[in-house]
Amino acid sequence: MEEALTLVLAYFIGSVPITWLIFYWRTGKDLRTVGDGNVGSANAIREGAGWWLGRIALLLDVGKGLLAVSIARWLDLDHGWWMGAGYLVMIGHMFPVWLRFNGGRAAATAMGASGAFLPWQFGVTMATGGAAFLLFRIAELGIALVVAPLPFIAIAFESSAETIAFCFSAPVIAGAKAGLDRWLRDRSDRRAPATGQPT
């Protein structure tokens, strides 16, 4: 029962559209209809959420992943259930029921979920990525510096196979979702009728 509840809770934690809600509160606009259409902090910042609100949204999205996997840890479930919680919190972010299953890429949520497997090591990479984020103001760079070292750190510290597998696969899944979103957007743009043409 605890295992099933953990997985269901992970999805619903992930499905809370924090960045979308902050952006809508700040601008009155649907974040999916502006910029690159991604329900993420980078798009929110570019399209008018503001520097501080965008970063708060990013940290809260990281927190969703961290919380979902930490619940499995606190309940002392097997590492396989940690993985399940991590994947489901990402799925919740990508396909939230509240936004008709049209969500974000889950890069920040994947980062938090990976961090729950390696808490103090995550703290170190988070400090590095956070410093780069503040210095260069590029969300993708900060996320990469946090996430990319984690699977290799997991190997170096002889972590469980589940930890290594999740830390490798989570950013790949987030990247695949980003690619899918771009492909769908390009396909939609090609199908859109041209305007302003002579008749």
Phi, psi and omega in degrees: 000316179299321181297313181296317179296323178298318181291318178296316180297322179300315179300313184290329173298313180296329186282348179293114187277070188303309183295320178300316181295316179297316181294318180295319178297322184282323189240341185078009182249157174276117184300335180289346185255003182233159178060227180272004176080359182280137178273064183224167187293325181298314178295320180298319180294314181298327188261007169121008179288336182099152185299310185288317179296323178297320179288325174298317178299318179300313181296323179291325176293321173299318181299328178299313179294318179299317181293315184300314180286326179297327176299316177297322177295313183298328178278000178059041177280162176298157183299333176299325178286330174299314179300314180302317178296320179297315180292322183286328176292327175292316179299320178300319179291321182288323186229068183283132180300329184289337179249030180055039174065024178245084186247206185264196185265345175071021178297312180292322179293320175298322178299313179294319179297317178298321181297330180293336177285329185226074193301305185286326176295323176297323178301321180292311181291329178294321178295320179294309180295323179295321178296318178295321179298314181291326183284314186257347179058039177239107185299319183297323178295314179300315180298317180299319181289336176280313190277318188303320181286341191300314180298326180286325173295319179300319178294315182299325181267011178053047177288173182296158178300324180295320179296313180298314182298317182292317182295331174284316190278328185302311178293331177294318179296317178298319178295322178295322177294322177298317178296319178297317179298317179296318180296316179295321179293317179296320179296319179295320180296321181292330181278342182295136179293142178290146179241158177076015180272146178294146180248000000 
